[in-house]
Amino acid sequence: MRRLGTGIGWRPEIADAVERMPGIDWVEVVAENVCPGHLPESLLRLRERGVTVIPHGVSLGLGGADRPDEGRLTALAERVEALGAPLVTEHIAFVRAGGALTASPSLEAGHLLPVPRTRDALDVLCENVRIAQDALPVPLALENIAALFSWPGEELTEGEFLSELVERTGVRLLIDVANLHTNRVNRGEDPAQALAALPLEAIAYVHVAGGFERDGVWHDSHAHPVPPAVLTLLTDLASRTTPPGVLLERDENFPAPAELEGELTAIREAVREGRGRAAAVGAGGTATAAAGGGGGGGRGAAAGAGGVGPTGVAVLSRPAVGVGAREAARERLGVAQAAVLSALVAGTPVPEGFDRVRMGVQARALAAKRADVVAKVAPEVPAILGAGYRAAFLEYARERPMTGGYRRDALDFAGHLLRAGRPEEAEARRALREWWLDRAGPAPRSHRPATRVARAARRVLLRRG
């Protein structure tokens, strides 16, 4: 497994600080946020210095019922090539549901949602992973996600689900210890049991991030300092194996560079402590998987009878599943995921067996994230609407699920307001209409729409002041 070292998530807001940070061996970039032909100068400079850049995808939805979209796979492969990446990563999650498979409206979550740990879901995921592996030019690693709710009737633990996924596909793992902590608080799952069941030799690297707890729910915010509990899990993992790489994620509320460097130092110390524990156990003569880095229970060894996959991980030989059985599994999974997503974003009843309180928390979190991201991709809209933006958007989102991504969502929201004769202030309404017209057609109505709309927004703000 390639050694990566200590890294940090590259974000435009901290690009300059990341370039100046000592001891940064590699960075990770959200794949959908970079354009292969127009890479940020900061990333180019880091690459010239020999810093590895790994693209981290968020939109494939490999845990969904549909097969991976060819266009998304091609786009991800192009980013791998442009960045010269040795590896590409994605998530074990679904991000959309409905459509032709279920003869229901297509819905977008705008977020990573958990797949049920069932045989159906695992069979579909394994086939989707193989499709993705065939389309990508480098090895693929998949991340365990954080979740606010659990699926009823699950048949496997997280460790069993991940272990069998690796055995059947040879895919690598991106283990997020912050997500293990989240699932401990929110779903009562024991992270130590998950770590003990993992095929440790499949770990490509590790994520560490912060969050916060509110009303008994842990929110994986990536906007707060890394808590001691997450560092303790990192130490536990490092006592079992030497992680090839560890990366700090931060997406919001970026602190001063010195604070980020302090978190990176704490991460290095947590890994050193874990390796020290492993060495002490080894010196004591006790045989343990923790000291070897090739443990993870008997599953990895048993898989050897099936051969070795393209990533060098043993692949389990299993009886072939018929095409009819695979399609039936996809349909069952598709119906279940569409029902869950519709309850979260379209206000339909919560399916039987789900915790209604937790589903409500997840629904509100999705709506809040949707409002935040729309404000980022279309900053002129909240500038025009002022303090009323958030309430207006949440009211809109309550009955209108996202179907085409955040930029389409911003346009649909603006169009909805204009049809309703809002905002009431004439100057603001004209500014919003101008913004919508500049972006709703196949091409901008002028060469400088952003400047003109920005001026209109400033006029609205000055009038309010």
C-alpha positions as CSV (number, residue, x, y, z in Angstrom):
1,M,0.0,0.0,0.0
2,R,1.4,3.4,-1.0
3,R,2.6,5.5,2.0
4,L,1.0,8.9,2.0
5,G,1.9,10.4,5.4
6,T,0.0,13.3,6.9
7,G,-2.4,15.4,4.8
8,I,-5.1,18.0,4.8
9,G,-8.2,18.6,2.8
10,W,-7.5,21.3,0.2
11,R,-10.1,24.0,0.1
12,P,-9.9,27.3,-1.8
13,E,-10.5,29.2,1.5
14,I,-7.3,27.8,3.0
15,A,-5.2,27.2,-0.1
16,D,-2.5,29.8,0.7
17,A,-2.3,28.5,4.3
18,V,-2.0,24.9,3.1
19,E,0.9,25.8,0.8
20,R,2.8,27.3,3.7
21,M,2.1,24.5,6.2
22,P,5.2,22.5,7.2
23,G,5.0,18.7,7.0
24,I,2.1,18.4,4.5
25,D,2.8,15.2,2.5
26,W,-0.4,15.2,0.5
27,V,-3.8,16.8,0.0
28,E,-7.3,15.7,-0.9
29,V,-9.6,17.7,-3.1
30,V,-13.3,17.3,-3.7
31,A,-13.4,16.0,-7.2
32,E,-16.5,17.8,-8.3
33,N,-15.0,21.1,-7.3
34,V,-12.1,21.1,-9.8
35,C,-12.1,21.4,-13.6
36,P,-9.4,19.2,-15.3
37,G,-8.5,22.0,-17.8
38,H,-8.4,24.8,-15.2
39,L,-6.8,23.4,-12.1
40,P,-6.3,26.0,-9.3
41,E,-2.8,27.5,-9.3
42,S,-2.4,26.4,-5.7
43,L,-2.9,22.7,-6.6
44,L,-0.5,23.0,-9.5
45,R,2.2,24.5,-7.3
46,L,1.7,21.8,-4.7
47,R,2.0,19.1,-7.4
48,E,5.2,20.8,-8.7
49,R,6.6,20.4,-5.1
50,G,5.9,16.7,-5.2
51,V,2.8,16.9,-3.0
52,T,0.4,14.1,-3.9
53,V,-3.2,15.2,-4.7
54,I,-6.0,12.7,-4.4
55,P,-9.6,13.4,-5.8
56,H,-12.4,12.6,-3.4
57,G,-15.8,12.1,-5.1
58,V,-19.1,12.9,-3.5
59,S,-21.7,12.3,-6.2
60,L,-21.4,8.8,-7.7
61,G,-23.8,7.3,-5.3
62,L,-22.3,3.8,-5.5
63,G,-24.7,2.5,-2.8
64,G,-27.7,3.5,-4.8
65,A,-30.0,1.1,-6.7
66,D,-29.0,2.4,-10.2
67,R,-25.8,1.5,-11.9
68,P,-23.1,4.2,-11.8
69,D,-23.7,7.0,-14.3
70,E,-21.1,6.7,-17.2
71,G,-20.8,10.5,-17.4
72,R,-19.9,10.8,-13.7
73,L,-17.4,8.0,-14.0
74,T,-15.8,9.6,-17.0
75,A,-15.6,13.0,-15.2
76,L,-14.0,11.4,-12.2
77,A,-11.5,9.6,-14.4
78,E,-10.6,12.9,-16.1
79,R,-9.8,14.4,-12.7
80,V,-7.6,11.5,-11.7
81,E,-5.6,12.0,-14.9
82,A,-5.4,15.7,-14.6
83,L,-4.1,15.5,-11.0
84,G,-1.8,12.6,-11.6
85,A,-3.4,10.9,-8.6
86,P,-2.3,7.4,-7.5
87,L,-5.8,6.7,-6.1
88,V,-9.4,7.9,-6.2
89,T,-11.9,7.8,-3.4
90,E,-15.7,7.8,-3.0
91,H,-18.3,6.9,-0.4
92,I,-20.5,3.9,0.5
93,A,-23.7,5.9,0.3
94,F,-26.7,6.7,-1.9
95,V,-27.3,10.3,-3.0
96,R,-30.3,10.0,-5.3
97,A,-33.3,7.7,-5.7
98,G,-36.4,7.2,-7.8
99,G,-36.6,7.4,-11.5
100,A,-37.1,4.7,-14.1
101,L,-36.1,1.8,-11.9
102,T,-39.0,2.5,-9.5
103,A,-41.3,4.4,-11.9
104,S,-41.3,7.3,-9.4
105,P,-40.0,10.9,-9.5
106,S,-36.2,11.3,-9.4
107,L,-35.0,12.8,-6.2
108,E,-31.6,14.2,-5.1
109,A,-30.5,14.2,-1.5
110,G,-27.7,16.7,-1.8
111,H,-26.0,14.6,0.9
112,L,-24.5,11.2,1.6
113,L,-27.1,8.8,3.0
114,P,-26.5,5.4,4.5
115,V,-27.3,2.2,2.6
116,P,-29.0,-0.7,4.5
117,R,-26.6,-3.4,5.6
118,T,-28.5,-6.1,3.8
119,R,-27.6,-8.8,1.3
120,D,-29.6,-7.0,-1.4
121,A,-27.7,-3.7,-0.8
122,L,-24.3,-5.5,-0.6
123,D,-24.9,-7.4,-3.9
124,V,-25.9,-4.1,-5.6
125,L,-23.0,-2.2,-4.1
126,C,-20.5,-4.9,-5.2
127,E,-21.7,-4.8,-8.8
128,N,-21.6,-1.0,-8.8
129,V,-18.1,-1.0,-7.4
130,R,-16.9,-3.4,-10.1
131,I,-18.4,-1.1,-12.8
132,A,-16.6,1.8,-11.3
133,Q,-13.3,0.0,-11.0
134,D,-13.4,-0.9,-14.7
135,A,-13.9,2.7,-15.6
136,L,-11.3,4.3,-13.4
137,P,-7.6,4.4,-14.3
138,V,-6.3,3.9,-10.7
139,P,-7.4,2.0,-7.6
140,L,-10.6,3.0,-5.9
141,A,-11.1,3.3,-2.1
142,L,-14.5,3.7,-0.4
143,E,-15.3,5.6,2.7
144,N,-17.6,4.6,5.6
145,I,-20.1,7.4,6.1
146,A,-21.7,9.0,9.2
147,A,-25.4,8.6,9.6
148,L,-28.2,10.1,11.7
149,F,-30.6,7.2,11.3
150,S,-30.5,3.4,11.0
151,W,-32.3,1.1,8.6
152,P,-34.6,-1.6,10.2
153,G,-33.9,-5.2,9.5
154,E,-30.2,-4.9,8.8
155,E,-28.4,-8.3,8.4
156,L,-24.8,-7.3,8.8
157,T,-22.7,-5.1,11.2
158,E,-20.6,-2.3,9.7
159,G,-17.5,-4.4,10.1
160,E,-19.0,-7.4,8.4
161,F,-20.4,-5.3,5.6
162,L,-17.1,-3.6,4.8
163,S,-15.1,-6.8,5.2
164,E,-17.3,-8.7,2.7
165,L,-17.3,-5.8,0.3
166,V,-13.5,-5.9,0.2
167,E,-13.5,-9.7,-0.1
168,R,-15.8,-9.7,-3.1
169,T,-14.4,-6.7,-5.0
170,G,-10.8,-6.1,-3.9
171,V,-11.7,-2.4,-3.3
172,R,-9.7,-0.4,-0.8
173,L,-11.1,1.4,2.2
174,L,-11.0,4.9,3.4
175,I,-11.7,4.7,7.1
176,D,-13.2,7.8,8.6
177,V,-12.7,7.5,12.4
178,A,-14.9,10.6,12.9
179,N,-17.7,8.8,11.2
180,L,-17.2,5.8,13.5
181,H,-17.6,8.1,16.4
182,T,-20.7,9.7,14.9
183,N,-22.3,6.3,14.5
184,R,-21.4,5.4,18.0
185,V,-23.4,8.4,19.3
186,N,-26.2,8.3,16.8
187,R,-26.7,4.6,16.3
188,G,-25.2,3.0,19.3
189,E,-22.6,1.1,17.3
190,D,-19.3,0.0,18.8
191,P,-16.4,1.4,16.8
192,A,-13.9,-1.1,18.4
193,Q,-16.0,-4.0,17.0
194,A,-16.0,-2.4,13.5
195,L,-12.2,-1.9,13.7
196,A,-11.7,-5.5,14.8
197,A,-13.7,-6.8,11.9
198,L,-11.9,-4.7,9.2
199,P,-9.4,-6.2,6.7
200,L,-6.7,-3.8,7.8
201,E,-4.6,-4.6,4.8
202,A,-7.2,-2.9,2.6
203,I,-7.0,0.5,4.3
204,A,-5.8,3.2,1.8
205,Y,-5.9,6.1,4.3
206,V,-7.8,7.5,7.2
207,H,-10.0,10.6,7.6
208,V,-10.2,12.7,10.8
209,A,-12.7,15.5,11.4
210,G,-14.6,17.5,13.9
211,G,-18.3,17.9,14.8
212,F,-20.6,18.7,17.6
213,E,-23.3,17.1,19.7
214,R,-26.8,18.6,20.1
215,D,-29.8,17.0,21.9
216,G,-28.1,13.6,21.9
217,V,-27.3,13.7,18.2
218,W,-23.7,14.0,16.8
219,H,-23.4,16.2,13.7
220,D,-20.4,15.5,11.6
221,S,-19.9,19.1,10.6
222,H,-16.3,19.3,9.4
223,A,-16.5,22.8,10.9
224,H,-15.3,22.2,14.5
225,P,-12.1,21.0,16.1
226,V,-11.4,17.3,16.2
227,P,-12.6,16.0,19.6
228,P,-10.6,13.8,21.9
229,A,-12.9,10.9,21.3
230,V,-12.0,10.9,17.6
231,L,-8.3,11.1,18.3
232,T,-8.7,8.1,20.7
233,L,-10.3,6.1,17.9
234,L,-7.3,7.0,15.6
235,T,-4.9,5.8,18.3
236,D,-6.9,2.5,18.5
237,L,-6.7,2.1,14.8
238,A,-3.0,2.9,14.8
239,S,-2.4,0.3,17.5
240,R,-3.8,-2.3,15.1
241,T,-2.0,-1.2,11.9
242,T,0.1,1.6,10.6
243,P,-2.2,3.8,8.5
244,P,-0.7,4.5,5.1
245,G,-2.0,8.1,5.4
246,V,-4.1,10.3,7.7
247,L,-5.9,13.4,6.6
248,L,-7.6,16.3,8.4
249,E,-10.9,17.4,6.9
250,R,-12.2,20.9,7.4
251,D,-15.0,22.4,5.2
252,E,-16.4,25.3,7.2
253,N,-15.5,27.9,9.8
254,F,-11.8,27.7,9.0
255,P,-9.6,28.7,11.9
256,A,-6.2,30.4,11.9
257,P,-3.5,28.3,10.2
258,A,-1.8,27.8,13.6
259,E,-4.9,26.0,14.9
260,L,-5.0,23.7,11.9
261,E,-1.3,23.0,12.3
262,G,-2.1,22.2,16.0
263,E,-4.7,19.7,14.9
264,L,-2.3,18.1,12.5
265,T,0.3,17.8,15.3
266,A,-2.4,16.1,17.5
267,I,-3.1,13.7,14.7
268,R,0.5,12.7,14.4
269,E,0.8,12.2,18.1
270,A,-2.3,10.0,18.2
271,V,-0.8,7.8,15.5
272,R,2.6,7.6,17.3
273,E,0.8,6.7,20.5
274,G,-1.0,3.9,18.8
275,R,2.2,2.5,17.2
276,G,3.9,2.7,20.6
277,R,1.1,0.6,22.1
278,A,1.5,-2.0,19.3
279,A,5.3,-2.1,19.8
280,A,4.8,-2.6,23.5
281,V,2.4,-5.5,22.9
282,G,4.9,-7.0,20.4
283,A,7.7,-6.7,22.9
284,G,5.6,-8.6,25.4
285,G,5.5,-11.6,23.1
286,T,1.7,-11.5,22.7
287,A,0.5,-12.4,19.2
288,T,-1.9,-9.8,18.0
289,A,-3.2,-8.4,14.7
290,A,-2.8,-4.9,16.1
291,A,1.0,-5.1,15.8
292,G,1.1,-6.6,12.3
293,G,-1.1,-4.5,10.0
294,G,-2.5,-7.5,8.2
295,G,-5.2,-8.5,10.7
296,G,-8.9,-8.0,10.6
297,G,-10.1,-11.4,11.7
298,G,-10.3,-14.5,9.7
299,R,-12.2,-13.1,6.8
300,G,-9.2,-11.7,4.9
301,A,-7.3,-14.9,5.2
302,A,-10.2,-17.0,4.1
303,A,-10.7,-14.9,1.0
304,G,-7.3,-16.0,-0.3
305,A,-8.9,-19.0,-1.9
306,G,-10.6,-16.6,-4.3
307,G,-7.4,-15.0,-5.7
308,V,-6.1,-11.5,-5.6
309,G,-8.0,-8.5,-7.0
310,P,-6.7,-5.6,-9.0
311,T,-5.8,-3.6,-5.9
312,G,-3.8,-6.4,-4.3
313,V,-6.5,-7.4,-1.8
314,A,-7.7,-11.0,-1.7
315,V,-11.0,-11.4,-3.4
316,L,-13.5,-14.0,-2.2
317,S,-14.8,-16.5,-4.7
318,R,-18.6,-16.6,-4.5
319,P,-21.3,-18.4,-6.5
320,A,-22.4,-16.3,-9.4
321,V,-25.7,-14.4,-8.9
322,G,-28.1,-14.6,-11.8
323,V,-29.0,-11.5,-13.8
324,G,-32.6,-11.9,-12.8
325,A,-31.7,-12.1,-9.1
326,R,-29.4,-9.0,-9.4
327,E,-32.1,-7.0,-11.1
328,A,-34.7,-8.0,-8.5
329,A,-32.3,-6.9,-5.7
330,R,-31.9,-3.5,-7.5
331,E,-35.6,-3.1,-7.7
332,R,-36.2,-3.9,-4.0
333,L,-33.4,-1.6,-3.0
334,G,-34.6,1.1,-5.3
335,V,-38.1,1.1,-3.9
336,A,-36.8,1.2,-0.3
337,Q,-34.4,4.0,-1.0
338,A,-37.0,6.1,-2.9
339,A,-39.4,5.8,0.0
340,V,-36.7,6.9,2.5
341,L,-35.5,9.8,0.4
342,S,-39.1,10.9,-0.3
343,A,-39.8,11.0,3.4
344,L,-36.7,13.1,4.0
345,V,-37.1,15.7,1.2
346,A,-40.7,15.6,0.0
347,G,-42.7,15.3,3.2
348,T,-44.1,11.8,2.5
349,P,-44.8,9.4,5.4
350,V,-41.8,7.9,7.1
351,P,-41.5,4.2,6.1
352,E,-42.4,1.5,8.7
353,G,-39.6,0.6,11.2
354,F,-37.6,3.9,11.0
355,D,-37.1,6.2,14.0
356,R,-39.4,9.1,13.2
357,V,-37.6,11.5,15.4
358,R,-34.2,10.7,13.8
359,M,-35.7,10.9,10.4
360,G,-37.0,14.4,11.3
361,V,-33.6,15.4,12.4
362,Q,-32.1,14.2,9.1
363,A,-34.8,16.0,7.1
364,R,-34.1,19.3,8.8
365,A,-30.4,18.8,8.4
366,L,-30.8,18.1,4.6
367,A,-32.9,21.3,4.2
368,A,-30.4,23.4,6.2
369,K,-27.5,22.1,4.1
370,R,-29.5,22.7,0.9
371,A,-30.0,26.3,1.9
372,D,-26.3,26.8,2.8
373,V,-25.0,25.3,-0.5
374,V,-27.5,27.2,-2.6
375,A,-26.2,30.4,-0.9
376,K,-22.7,29.4,-1.9
377,V,-23.3,28.5,-5.5
378,A,-25.6,31.5,-6.0
379,P,-24.4,34.2,-3.5
380,E,-26.4,36.9,-5.3
381,V,-29.7,35.4,-4.2
382,P,-29.2,35.7,-0.4
383,A,-27.6,39.1,-1.1
384,I,-30.8,40.2,-2.9
385,L,-33.2,38.7,-0.4
386,G,-31.3,39.7,2.7
387,A,-32.3,38.4,6.1
388,G,-35.4,36.7,4.7
389,Y,-33.4,34.4,2.5
390,R,-33.2,31.4,4.8
391,A,-36.8,31.3,5.9
392,A,-38.0,31.8,2.3
393,F,-35.8,29.0,1.1
394,L,-36.7,26.5,3.9
395,E,-40.4,27.2,3.2
396,Y,-39.8,26.5,-0.5
397,A,-37.8,23.4,0.1
398,R,-40.4,21.9,2.5
399,E,-42.6,20.7,-0.5
400,R,-40.2,20.9,-3.4
401,P,-37.4,18.4,-3.4
402,M,-34.2,18.9,-5.3
403,T,-34.1,17.1,-8.6
404,G,-31.2,18.5,-10.6
405,G,-28.3,19.6,-8.3
406,Y,-27.7,22.8,-6.4
407,R,-27.4,25.3,-9.3
408,R,-30.6,24.1,-10.8
409,D,-32.1,24.4,-7.3
410,A,-31.1,28.0,-7.0
411,L,-32.7,28.8,-10.4
412,D,-35.9,26.9,-9.4
413,F,-36.1,28.8,-6.1
414,A,-35.7,32.2,-7.7
415,G,-38.3,31.2,-10.3
416,H,-40.7,30.1,-7.6
417,L,-40.3,33.5,-5.8
418,L,-40.8,35.5,-8.9
419,R,-44.0,33.6,-9.9
420,A,-45.4,34.4,-6.4
421,G,-44.6,38.1,-6.8
422,R,-41.8,38.0,-4.4
423,P,-39.8,39.6,-2.9
424,E,-42.3,42.3,-2.2
425,E,-39.7,45.1,-2.5
426,A,-39.8,46.2,-6.2
427,E,-36.0,46.8,-6.4
428,A,-35.2,43.5,-5.0
429,R,-37.7,41.7,-7.3
430,R,-36.1,43.4,-10.3
431,A,-32.7,42.4,-9.2
432,L,-33.8,38.8,-8.7
433,R,-35.5,38.7,-12.0
434,E,-32.3,40.0,-13.7
435,W,-30.3,37.3,-12.0
436,W,-32.7,34.6,-13.1
437,L,-32.9,35.8,-16.7
438,D,-29.1,35.9,-16.9
439,R,-28.8,32.2,-15.8
440,A,-32.0,30.5,-16.9
441,G,-31.3,30.5,-20.7
442,P,-28.8,28.5,-22.7
443,A,-26.3,31.4,-22.5
444,P,-25.9,34.5,-20.4
445,R,-27.8,37.6,-21.6
446,S,-24.6,39.7,-21.3
447,H,-20.9,39.2,-21.0
448,R,-20.9,40.6,-17.5
449,P,-24.0,39.4,-15.7
450,A,-22.4,38.9,-12.4
451,T,-21.2,42.5,-12.2
452,R,-24.6,43.9,-13.2
453,V,-26.5,41.7,-10.7
454,A,-24.0,42.4,-8.0
455,R,-24.6,46.1,-8.5
456,A,-28.3,45.6,-8.3
457,A,-27.9,43.6,-5.1
458,R,-25.8,46.4,-3.6
459,R,-28.4,48.9,-4.5
460,V,-31.0,46.8,-2.6
461,L,-28.8,46.5,0.4
462,L,-28.1,50.3,0.4
463,R,-31.8,51.0,0.3
464,R,-32.4,48.7,3.3
465,G,-29.5,50.3,5.2
